Amino acid sequence: MFNIGDIVEYVNEAGSTGFISDIGGPYEGFSSVTFISGGDIGKTYNINNAALRLLSEDKEEPVVEVKEEPKPVEKPVSTSKKKWTKVQIVAMIKEKPGAVERGILCLNKHNQRIPEKSRSYVSYWAEYIMKGKALSGRHLFNARRTCYFNAAVLVDAANGVI
């Protein structure tokens, strides 16, 4: 049934694979198996032939190699997108006047999500910024404060929620 050197799987223990190192041994119907994988790697046991399964049963059929053409290497596509937090947005607004201006433009775009009283100011600042001018002084201070109050809208916009 088995020949010396055959690769076999021990059916009673999943994942244990070995090769036949001796046939017959001290008992009839038993083979010596040296394990190459599983929990008993490197150990040799006499195992009942009924508990072994031959892994390469297609010895008579010639092995035909099928060559596949190499696939072009593709860059891995990153599916994870950075998630902005309110703390990060507020810190950026605090440090950079350019972030305040981008925040004002974003709030102007999503003005239905900000309080009614702030909409006219945000609209005025957005028009000023779109003319290529930079906010400064009292306007920058008030625009920054408006961005702080509406940071939740900016976080949702930055994360693509709205």
Phi, psi and omega in degrees: 000309179247155175242156177297131180099351178294141176272126182230160176245135177276112189294326184287343181230109184298137176084002179266117180236144180205184177234152181286120180256340179201143180248139178089294179055214182284341184237146176284134179086009178242150176232148175276125182240126173261120187279139178245354174206164181099195184284341184249042182301130176086350181267152180242129180229153170271117186236142176301133182300334180292338181266007180247146177232129180288129182274337181240076183280345185267054182289325183291328183281134178289147179275123180253123179275131178252117180267128176260143178288139181295137179279146178295143181287127179250145176288137179294135180272124180280119179268346180271130179248143182299134176257121180275144176251164180297323180297317180294317180297313181296320179297320180293319179295323181293323186270325191239122176297329178296327178291325177296316181295318176296322178296319179296317178297322178292316179296325178295322179294324182248046187292344177290346182261000179250161181300149182303320183294328183278343188298320182292320178295314181298319179297316179298313181295322180296318177298320180297316180293320182291342175281357179094009180263157180254142176288145178209166175062225184295325180295319178296318179300312182290324178294321178297316180296322177296321177294322177299313183294330182251031182297330179297321178294318180294322178296315179298320178293319181294327181269002176079016180287322179245000000 
